[in-house]
Amino acid sequence: PWERGDNMRRLNSVLRWSRGTQEDGASVTFMGYANKWYGTDQIPSRAVSAGLLSLWGTMDPTAGGATSRFSLSSRWSQVEGDQATRVEAYVVHSTLDLYSTYTYFLAHQNLGDQIRQFDDRTLVGVNAQHAIKWADVNDAPVETRIGFQGRYDDIRLGLQESVRRQLYDTLSNNAVGEGSIGVWTDTAVRWTRWLKTVAGARFDYYNAAVSSRQTLLDAPKLVTSAGLPAFLLTGPFNQGVKNAALFSPKLSIIVGPFYKTEFYANYGEGFHSTDARGAVLRVSTSELADNDGFVQAASIPLLVKSRGAEIGARTKFIEGLDSSISLFWLNLESENQFVGDSGTT
């Protein structure tokens, strides 16, 4: 019923070669996805009530975008006696070109508030792990796993202001190179028939380099109300290099099973990474001070530490029914985040 049709065009493709099994074999997978569309966003109810706009209408017929993602991944795994090895590698290329109008004419009463967000990235990575059963405790094997993860992202992304997909100002235009490595290990021991523990640790290192690709006049020429040509200056140049490292331990204690029921207690530390642009942010890209100077903005950590604990129970006491109950605690050192819609934290 929409007055502006989606006109969506989508392509999906999957191609896979494999041999053996997941535990002992190999595979290569190609996946492709492409999509472009127009989108009908929210509209003001008062405009519909006043008869200025149809219930199925839109205030911005150019909202929408295009995206694509193509990936090639491979897996090799082998089981030999008490040892198992698994290696995965992948490369992904994705693009996003998104036009949105969230507030219509709140910030710019004449031009409107349409923005363009673009993202063009290529990432490569590898995951590897090796497991070995190296001892017995009460006739139960002790299993230790060690692993490595590595990833690098090459990204070009930014935020621009536009009128019906015609660009007139660039708030941010960055090239980002972000790499990470992680090593981890854990060991599972069944001490008795009713007591099992899993202890492990992980170390992660991240490095992110953000460089600005803006120029002082990184915008097309406009025509003023007087009919004279004019240029709009772009936003400030936020750039820099950040790195961070974290150590994350974990411990699980499992008691049971008793009458098809087991109890557990877990503690672990982890993290989440944030947008590298937010980590090097110094000044706001979306507002000016009273003297038309740039407003100072707070940066955010590249890695945010988290801690969590959980106690609970799992049971299959009733045949055919799996039930669980848990109580958990979670603490995050920071909940600040970089907002791509405005280029601020």
C-alpha positions as CSV (number, residue, x, y, z in Angstrom):
1,P,0.0,0.0,0.0
2,W,3.0,2.4,0.3
3,E,3.0,5.3,-2.1
4,R,6.8,4.8,-2.5
5,G,7.5,1.2,-3.4
6,D,10.6,-0.5,-2.0
7,N,11.8,-1.5,-5.5
8,M,14.1,-4.0,-3.7
9,R,16.5,-6.0,-5.7
10,R,18.3,-8.8,-3.8
11,L,20.8,-11.5,-4.7
12,N,21.8,-14.5,-2.6
13,S,24.4,-17.1,-3.5
14,V,26.1,-20.0,-1.7
15,L,28.7,-22.4,-3.1
16,R,30.4,-25.0,-0.9
17,W,32.9,-27.9,-1.4
18,S,33.6,-30.3,1.5
19,R,35.0,-33.7,2.3
20,G,35.0,-35.7,5.5
21,T,33.2,-34.5,8.6
22,Q,33.2,-31.4,10.7
23,E,35.7,-33.0,13.1
24,D,37.9,-34.6,10.5
25,G,37.8,-33.0,7.1
26,A,37.9,-29.8,5.1
27,S,35.6,-27.4,3.4
28,V,35.6,-24.2,1.3
29,T,32.6,-21.9,1.2
30,F,31.7,-18.9,-0.9
31,M,28.7,-16.7,0.1
32,G,27.4,-13.6,-1.7
33,Y,24.7,-11.1,-0.9
34,A,23.7,-7.9,-2.6
35,N,20.6,-5.7,-2.0
36,K,19.3,-2.2,-2.9
37,W,16.1,-0.7,-1.8
38,Y,14.0,2.4,-1.0
39,G,12.5,2.7,2.5
40,T,9.5,4.4,3.9
41,D,10.4,5.9,7.3
42,Q,8.2,7.0,10.1
43,I,6.0,10.0,9.4
44,P,4.4,12.7,11.7
45,S,0.9,11.8,12.8
46,R,-0.2,15.4,12.8
47,A,0.6,15.7,9.1
48,V,-1.7,12.7,8.5
49,S,-4.4,14.1,10.7
50,A,-4.3,17.4,8.9
51,G,-4.6,15.7,5.5
52,L,-1.2,16.9,4.4
53,L,0.2,13.4,4.1
54,S,-1.3,10.0,3.3
55,L,-1.1,7.3,5.9
56,W,0.9,5.4,3.3
57,G,3.0,8.3,2.2
58,T,6.5,9.4,2.9
59,M,8.3,12.7,3.6
60,D,11.5,11.5,1.9
61,P,11.1,9.3,-1.2
62,T,14.8,9.0,-1.6
63,A,15.5,7.2,1.8
64,G,17.0,3.8,1.3
65,G,20.3,2.3,0.3
66,A,22.4,-0.5,-1.1
67,T,24.6,-3.1,0.6
68,S,26.7,-6.1,-0.4
69,R,28.7,-8.8,1.3
70,F,31.0,-11.4,-0.3
71,S,33.0,-14.0,1.7
72,L,35.3,-16.9,1.1
73,S,36.0,-19.1,4.1
74,S,37.9,-22.4,4.6
75,R,38.1,-25.0,7.3
76,W,40.6,-27.9,8.0
77,S,40.2,-30.2,10.9
78,Q,41.8,-33.4,12.0
79,V,41.4,-35.9,14.8
80,E,44.3,-38.2,15.6
81,G,44.2,-40.3,18.7
82,D,43.7,-38.1,21.8
83,Q,44.4,-34.9,19.8
84,A,42.2,-32.7,17.6
85,T,43.1,-29.7,15.5
86,R,40.9,-27.2,13.7
87,V,42.0,-24.2,11.5
88,E,39.7,-21.7,9.9
89,A,40.5,-18.8,7.6
90,Y,38.3,-16.2,5.9
91,V,38.2,-13.1,3.8
92,V,35.2,-10.8,3.6
93,H,34.4,-7.7,1.5
94,S,31.3,-5.7,2.3
95,T,29.8,-2.3,1.4
96,L,27.0,-0.1,2.7
97,D,25.5,3.0,1.3
98,L,22.6,4.2,3.5
99,Y,20.4,7.3,3.2
100,S,18.3,8.1,6.3
101,T,16.1,11.0,7.5
102,Y,15.3,10.5,11.1
103,T,14.3,14.1,12.1
104,Y,13.4,15.6,8.7
105,F,13.7,19.3,9.3
106,L,14.8,19.6,12.9
107,A,18.4,20.6,12.4
108,H,18.2,22.1,8.9
109,Q,14.9,23.8,8.2
110,N,15.6,24.5,4.6
111,L,17.8,21.6,3.4
112,G,16.4,18.9,5.6
113,D,18.2,16.4,7.8
114,Q,19.0,13.5,5.4
115,I,22.3,11.8,6.0
116,R,24.4,9.4,4.1
117,Q,26.4,6.7,5.9
118,F,28.9,4.7,3.8
119,D,31.1,1.8,4.7
120,D,33.5,-0.1,2.4
121,R,35.6,-2.7,4.2
122,T,37.7,-5.8,3.6
123,L,38.6,-8.1,6.5
124,V,40.8,-11.2,6.8
125,G,41.1,-13.5,9.7
126,V,42.1,-16.9,11.0
127,N,41.0,-19.1,13.9
128,A,43.0,-22.1,15.1
129,Q,42.7,-24.4,18.0
130,H,44.3,-27.7,19.2
131,A,42.9,-30.0,21.9
132,I,44.7,-32.8,23.7
133,K,43.6,-35.3,26.3
134,W,46.8,-35.7,28.2
135,A,46.0,-37.3,31.6
136,D,43.4,-39.2,33.5
137,V,41.8,-38.3,36.8
138,N,39.7,-41.1,38.3
139,D,39.6,-42.8,34.9
140,A,38.3,-39.5,33.3
141,P,40.5,-37.7,30.7
142,V,41.9,-34.2,31.3
143,E,41.4,-32.1,28.2
144,T,43.3,-28.9,27.5
145,R,42.7,-26.6,24.5
146,I,44.8,-23.8,23.2
147,G,43.8,-21.4,20.5
148,F,44.7,-18.4,18.4
149,Q,42.6,-15.8,16.7
150,G,43.7,-13.0,14.4
151,R,41.8,-10.5,12.3
152,Y,42.5,-7.3,10.3
153,D,40.0,-4.8,9.0
154,D,40.7,-2.3,6.3
155,I,37.8,0.2,6.3
156,R,36.7,3.3,4.6
157,L,33.7,4.9,6.1
158,G,32.0,8.2,6.9
159,L,29.0,10.4,7.5
160,Q,27.7,13.0,5.1
161,E,24.7,15.4,4.9
162,S,22.6,15.3,1.7
163,V,19.4,16.5,0.0
164,R,17.6,13.8,-1.9
165,R,20.9,11.9,-2.2
166,Q,22.8,15.0,-3.4
167,L,25.7,15.5,-1.0
168,Y,26.6,18.9,0.4
169,D,28.7,18.4,3.5
170,T,31.0,15.8,5.0
171,L,30.9,15.3,8.7
172,S,33.5,12.5,8.8
173,N,35.4,10.6,6.2
174,N,37.9,8.1,7.6
175,A,40.2,5.3,6.7
176,V,40.5,2.8,9.5
177,G,43.0,0.0,9.9
178,E,42.3,-2.2,12.9
179,G,44.0,-5.5,13.8
180,S,43.6,-7.8,16.7
181,I,45.2,-11.0,18.0
182,G,44.0,-13.3,20.8
183,V,45.5,-16.4,22.5
184,W,43.5,-18.5,24.9
185,T,43.5,-21.8,26.7
186,D,41.2,-23.8,29.0
187,T,41.4,-27.1,30.8
188,A,38.5,-29.4,31.8
189,V,38.9,-31.8,34.6
190,R,36.3,-34.3,36.0
191,W,37.6,-34.8,39.6
192,T,34.8,-37.2,40.6
193,R,31.7,-38.6,39.1
194,W,29.8,-35.5,40.4
195,L,32.4,-32.7,40.2
196,K,33.8,-31.1,37.1
197,T,35.8,-27.8,36.6
198,V,36.7,-25.8,33.6
199,A,39.4,-23.1,34.0
200,G,40.8,-20.9,31.3
201,A,42.3,-17.6,30.3
202,R,42.5,-15.3,27.3
203,F,44.8,-12.5,26.2
204,D,43.8,-10.0,23.5
205,Y,45.6,-7.1,21.9
206,Y,44.0,-4.5,19.6
207,N,45.5,-1.8,17.5
208,A,43.5,0.8,15.5
209,A,44.7,3.6,13.3
210,V,42.2,6.2,12.1
211,S,43.2,8.8,9.5
212,S,41.0,11.5,8.1
213,R,40.4,11.6,4.3
214,Q,38.6,15.0,4.5
215,T,39.8,18.1,2.8
216,L,39.0,21.7,3.8
217,L,36.5,22.0,1.1
218,D,35.2,18.4,1.0
219,A,31.8,19.4,-0.3
220,P,30.1,20.4,-3.6
221,K,29.4,24.0,-4.3
222,L,26.1,25.4,-3.1
223,V,24.0,28.3,-4.1
224,T,23.0,30.8,-1.4
225,S,19.7,32.5,-1.0
226,A,21.2,35.5,-2.8
227,G,22.1,33.3,-5.8
228,L,25.8,33.4,-5.1
229,P,28.0,30.3,-5.0
230,A,29.3,29.2,-1.6
231,F,31.2,26.3,-0.1
232,L,30.5,24.6,3.2
233,L,33.5,23.6,5.3
234,T,33.6,20.0,6.5
235,G,33.7,18.8,10.0
236,P,36.9,18.5,12.1
237,F,39.6,16.0,11.5
238,N,39.5,13.3,14.2
239,Q,42.3,10.9,13.7
240,G,45.0,9.0,15.7
241,V,46.3,5.6,16.8
242,K,45.0,3.7,19.8
243,N,45.9,0.3,21.2
244,A,44.7,-1.8,24.1
245,A,45.3,-5.2,25.7
246,L,43.3,-7.2,28.2
247,F,43.7,-10.4,30.2
248,S,40.4,-12.4,30.8
249,P,40.2,-15.4,33.1
250,K,37.3,-17.7,33.5
251,L,36.2,-20.6,35.9
252,S,33.3,-23.0,35.8
253,I,32.3,-25.5,38.5
254,I,29.7,-28.1,37.6
255,V,28.2,-30.4,40.3
256,G,26.1,-33.4,39.3
257,P,24.3,-35.0,37.7
258,F,21.9,-36.1,40.5
259,Y,18.6,-37.5,39.2
260,K,19.3,-36.0,35.8
261,T,20.0,-32.6,37.4
262,E,23.3,-30.7,37.6
263,F,24.2,-27.4,39.3
264,Y,26.8,-24.9,38.1
265,A,28.6,-21.7,39.0
266,N,30.5,-19.6,36.5
267,Y,32.7,-16.6,36.6
268,G,34.4,-14.9,33.7
269,E,35.8,-11.7,32.4
270,G,35.6,-10.5,28.8
271,F,35.3,-7.3,26.8
272,H,33.7,-5.6,23.8
273,S,35.5,-3.5,21.3
274,T,34.2,0.0,20.3
275,D,34.2,2.0,17.1
276,A,37.8,3.1,16.5
277,R,36.5,6.6,15.5
278,G,35.1,7.0,19.0
279,A,38.5,6.0,20.5
280,V,40.3,8.9,18.7
281,L,37.4,11.4,19.0
282,R,38.5,14.9,20.1
283,V,35.9,17.3,18.8
284,S,32.3,16.9,17.8
285,T,31.4,16.6,14.1
286,S,27.8,17.7,14.5
287,E,27.8,20.9,16.5
288,L,29.7,24.2,16.8
289,A,30.3,26.5,19.8
290,D,28.8,30.0,20.1
291,N,31.9,31.4,18.4
292,D,31.6,28.8,15.5
293,G,34.5,26.9,17.0
294,F,34.4,23.1,17.4
295,V,33.0,21.6,20.6
296,Q,35.3,19.3,22.5
297,A,34.1,15.7,22.7
298,A,35.0,12.8,25.0
299,S,36.6,9.8,23.5
300,I,35.7,6.2,24.5
301,P,38.0,3.3,25.4
302,L,39.0,1.0,22.5
303,L,38.2,-2.1,24.7
304,V,35.7,-2.1,27.5
305,K,36.1,-4.7,30.3
306,S,33.2,-6.8,31.5
307,R,32.9,-9.2,34.4
308,G,30.1,-11.7,34.9
309,A,29.0,-14.4,37.3
310,E,26.2,-17.0,37.2
311,I,24.7,-19.7,39.3
312,G,22.0,-22.1,38.1
313,A,20.7,-25.5,37.5
314,R,19.8,-27.7,34.5
315,T,17.5,-30.7,34.6
316,K,16.0,-33.4,32.5
317,F,14.1,-34.9,35.4
318,I,10.9,-34.8,33.3
319,E,11.3,-37.0,30.3
320,G,11.5,-35.1,27.1
321,L,11.7,-31.7,28.8
322,D,15.0,-29.7,29.3
323,S,14.6,-27.0,32.0
324,S,17.1,-24.5,33.4
325,I,17.1,-21.7,35.9
326,S,19.9,-19.2,36.6
327,L,20.8,-16.0,38.4
328,F,23.5,-13.8,36.9
329,W,25.5,-10.7,37.6
330,L,27.1,-8.5,34.9
331,N,29.3,-5.4,35.2
332,L,30.5,-3.3,32.3
333,E,33.2,-0.7,32.9
334,S,31.6,1.6,30.3
335,E,28.5,1.8,28.3
336,N,29.6,4.8,26.2
337,Q,29.4,4.1,22.4
338,F,30.1,5.9,19.2
339,V,26.9,6.9,17.4
340,G,27.4,6.7,13.6
341,D,24.2,8.7,12.9
342,S,25.8,11.8,14.4
343,G,29.5,11.1,14.6
344,T,29.6,11.6,18.4
345,T,29.7,9.5,21.5
